[in-house]
């Protein structure tokens, strides 16, 4: 009886080990956190955030195993125009002195039709909301340096008004100088973390 019990326990332990997710760290050198928004109805202005970090857990096989979290330094917003970036950092928009970070904590992945969505909580400008982000996971692959990598793509749209970022002006034709809908595009690479050997 004791021998059979030991075999069952060993089997369970091995099965659990197979199911364990690996931890990947976002590689900033090969990741873009970008956005675009309508300007005066006729054009899209593009920007990005330069300072961010994130962690992904993934078992390497099932997208549904993915868990992800990350933070963005709001002051790192970059649209290529200093005057505009300074305005975006001001209380009219991100108010980076009061709300220095934008964050996301992914809790689970759900399959919706033929796509997967990463469900979690998104916090910006001091407001936290539940969001579902369409996510594509590519890999893992092994790079030329022997490191395991995955690719992650997220494209979604958020309404800035939902997060208390309200500044704009109305044009004569009724349109807005700055639109409400912000398109978010994240194209990321993440590198598998290898546990340090015990001394």
N, C-alpha and C positions, 0 to 999 in steps of 0.2 A: 504493500500500500504506500509506504513512504517513498519507494523508488518511483512509482507511478506519479505520485504527487509532485516529486521533484522534476519529473519530465514535463508535466503540465506547466509548472511555474516557469521552467526554462523556456518553453515554447512561447508562453505569454510575453516574457521579457524580450525574446528575439523579435516577436511580432511588433511589439511596441517600438523597438529600436528602428525597425524598417519604416514605421509610420512617422517617426520624428521628423519635423521640418528642419531644414538648414536655415541658418541666418545669413542674410546678405546685407551688405552696407552699400548705400547709394554712392556711386562714383561721380563726384562733381565734375570731373574733367570730361565726362561723356554723357552728361545729363543736361537737359534744358527744361526749365520751368517757365513757360511763356504764356502770354495772354494777348488778347486783342479786344478792342472796343470801338464802337461807332463814334466818329467825330463829325458833328454837324450833319448827320444823316448820310452824307455822301461818301465817307471814307472810313477805313479801318486803321486805327493806330495800334501798332504792335509794341510790346514790351516784354521784359523778362525780369526774373529775380536772380541775382548773382550769388546769393549766400543762402545755403540750405543744407539740410542733412536728413537722412531717413534710413529706416531699417525695414527689411522685408523678410518674412518667414515663408518658406516654400519647400515642399517635399520633393520638388523636381519632376513631378508627374501629373498631379491633379491641381488645376487652377483653383478649385474650391478650397484647397489647403492654404491659400495665400492669406497672410495677415500683413498689414503695412501701416507704418506711422512715419510722420515727418514733420519738420518745422522749417519755416521760412523766416528769414530776417526781413521785416517789412521795409526797413530803410535801404535795403539793397535793390529796390525797384530801379529799373533802368530802361528808359525809352529812347535814349540817345540824345535827349535835350535836357540840359541841366535845369533850366528854369521850370520846365514841366515836371521833372522829377522832384524838385524841391516843393512844388505845389502838391504833388501826390503824397509827399511825406508829411504835409501840414495837416492841421485839424480838419481842413475841408475834405480830406480823403482818408488816408490810412492813419493819420495821427500817431506817428511812430513813437513819439515820446511817451504816449500813454499806452499804446498797444504795440509793443515792439515785435511780437511774433504772430505769424499766421500758422495754424497747425491743423493736422489731420490725424485721426486715430481710427484705423480700419479694424472693424470687429469681425467681419465675415465676408465671404464671397457667395453670391447667389447666382444661379443660372436663370436667365430670363430669355426664353426662346432660344435663339442660336448665339447668344452672347452672355458674357459674365459681367456682373456688377460688383464692385467693392463697396460694401455698406459700412458707414462709420460716421464719426462726428467731425465736422469741420468748424473751426473757430477763426473768425476774422473780425477785427475792430471790436473785440470784446463780446461778440455774439456767437453762440454755438448752435449749430443746426445739424439735424440728421441729413445725410446726403447719400446718394447711390451713384457711384462713378463707374461708367463703362470701362472695363480694363482688359487689356490684351497682354499676355505673358509669353515671351519668346525664350527658348532655351530650356534648360541650361546648355551652354557650350563651354569648352575649355579653350582659353585664349593662348597665344604663343608663349606665354610666360607660365603656363601650367595652372592658371587660376580659373575657377569655375565662375561663369557670368550668366546673368539673365537680363533680358530686356523687358521693360514695362512701358506700355503706352496708355495714356488716359486722355480722353478728349471729352469735355463737358461744357456746359454753360451755366453760369450762376448770375443771379440778379443782385447787383450791389446794394439795392435798396433793402433787401432782406437782411443785410448786415449793418444797416444804419449809415451807409456811405451815400449821402443824398445830394451832394453839391452838383449843381448844373445851372444852366441858363436856358431860357426858352427862346428859340428863334422866331422871327416874324411869321414864318409859315407854320408855327406850332411845334416843330421838331426840337430836339434837345441838342445843346452843344456837346454834351457827353451822354452817350447812351446808357441805358440801365443794364443791359445784358452783356456780360463779360465772358468771352470764350476762353476756356483754359485748355492748354495743350502741354502735356508733360511727356517727354520722351527720355526715358532713363535707362541707365545700365547700373547693375548692382553686382558686387563681388562677394562670393561666398567667403565667410569668415572661418578660418581653421582654428580650432581650439588649441591653446598653447599646451605643449607637452608638460606633464607633471614632473616636477623636479624630485 
